[in-house]
Amino acid sequence: KLIESGGGLVQAGGSLRLSCQASGFTFSSYTMGWFRQASGKEREFVASVPWAGRDIRYAASVKGRFTISRDNDKNTIYLQMNSLKPEDTAIYFCNRDPPENSLWGQGTQVSVGS
């Protein structure tokens, strides 16, 4: 099970920190990632972090603005989002990378005003 939190409404240039609490599987064994889905668009990859926290990947659209991290002791991953843009508006989901369909949660809404 995955539970996302931390979304909200911010103005362009603002920051948010998302959290994702995992349970029901061996969290530290998996690469974990953040994904997002804007209204009317396909869900897309945002960032991922392997179990050891190295070889982190980012989508080109967020590189340099977003930072993914994980705490294996807390079974939690985070997404620090800075310099937010209106085009970052979406529902943000966490999952394994590659995703496990049965683990998709409700996500957390991020809305960025211009």
N, C-alpha and C positions, 0 to 999 in steps of 0.2 A: 504494500500500500504506500502511496506517495501523497503527501499533503503540502500544497504550495501556499505561501502567504507572503505578505509584504507589498502587494500591489497598491495602487492608488492613483490619484489625479495630481499631476504636477505640471508646472509650466516648462516650456522649452528651456533647456539649459540646466534644469534641476536634476536631482539625484533620487534614486530609490535603491533599497536593498531587499532582494527577494530571498526567501528561505524555502527549503524543501526538506521535509522530515520523512525519512523512509522507515518502513518496518516490514517484517514478514519475509525478508530474504537477507543473505549475507552481503550487506551493503559494501563492505570493504573489498569484495572480490570483483566489483564491477566498475567500469568506466561509467560515469554519470554525466548527464547533460541537461541543458536547458533548450527548449524549443518554444516557438511562438506561432500564433495564428492570428493574423489580422482579419477583420471582417471581409468576407468574400474572397479570401485567398487561401492557398494551401498552407498547411503547417510547415514551418521551416526550422532548420537547425540554427541555434544561436551560439552555443559554446559547449565544450565538454572537458572533463577532467578525469584522467585515469586514477586508479586506486591510490597510487603513490603521489599523486599531485604533480607529476611531471608530464611533458608532452601535451600540454594544454592546447586545445584548438578553438579558434573563433571564426565566426562568419566574417567575411570582409566588411560587412556593413556595420559591425559593432566593434571591430578590433581597435584598440586604443581608447575606447570609451567604457567598455564593460570588462569586469574582472570576475571570473568564476573561481570558487574555492570550495574546499570540502573539509569537514571535520569527521573523521571516521569513528571517533569515540562517541559522537553525538548522532551518528547516522544522518548527517545533514549536509546538504550542499547549499551554496549561497551564490547570488549573482548581484554584484555591486554594479549599478548602472549610473554612470555620470554623463553629463552633457547630453541629456535626453533630447530627442527630436520628435516632432509630431509623427514621423513615420515609424517610430518605435511603438506606437500605440498598437496593442494586441493583447490577447490572452497568453500568458506565459505558463508553460508546463515544464515539469521535470520528468525525466525518465532515464532508464539506462541508455547507453549509446553503444550499439544500435538499439533503438527502442523495443521494448516488450509491450505488445499491444494491450495485454491484460492489465498493465500498470498505469495506463493513462488516468489521471485524476481530473478534478474540476478546473484546475489552473487558477491563476490569479490575474485579474485585469489590471493592465497598466494603460493609463490614458495620459497623453502628453498634449497640453494645450499650446497653441502658437502665440 
